Amino acid sequence: MTEASARAHVARFNTAVTSGDWAPFLDALHPDAVMTFVGRAVGSQRGRDAIAIAYAEHPPDDTIRVSGLRSDGDRDVVTFAWSRGGTGTLTLHYSGGQVAELIVQFD
């Protein structure tokens, strides 16, 4: 979509991590969104409700900082660094202005 869309997604994530309130983050997801982790034995979550349950049961405790970003049509690719160390890539696909797919890859 746009750099602003990806940065807004990261800001919602970081706010949710620090506040514990995942509602604004989840509201920005398409109802049928898919979240997949690459490089971790977490697997995929399908649907906003399943993603909400996953975050409720295993909430992240680390924020991320954008280190690079590129947009291509309905896809944003964000390289990031965790605040406690480590890096990764977040790929966001959009549908109807909402995040429809999140792929999180750990380096």
C-alpha positions, 0 to 999 in steps of 0.5 A: 500500500504505502509506507504510511500504512506499514508504519501505522501497522508497526505503531499499532503493534508497538502500542499494543505490546506496551499497553496490552490493548490489542483491540486497535491492532486487531481492528486493522486486520481483515476478518479473514486475515492470516498471520504466519511466522517463519523461523519459529514453531508458532505456525499460522493463525487464520482469521482475526479471532484466531489471531486475537486468541494467539496474542491473548495466550502468548502476547509479545513483550518486545517492540520493533523498530523499522530499519527499511521499508518498500511498498509494491502495490498491495504489499509492504515489506518491512525490515525491522529490529527487535528492541532487545536484539535480533532482526526480521522481516514483516510482509503485509498484504492488504485487502480493502484497506485492511491487513489481510496477511502478515508474514513475520520472518525471523533472521 
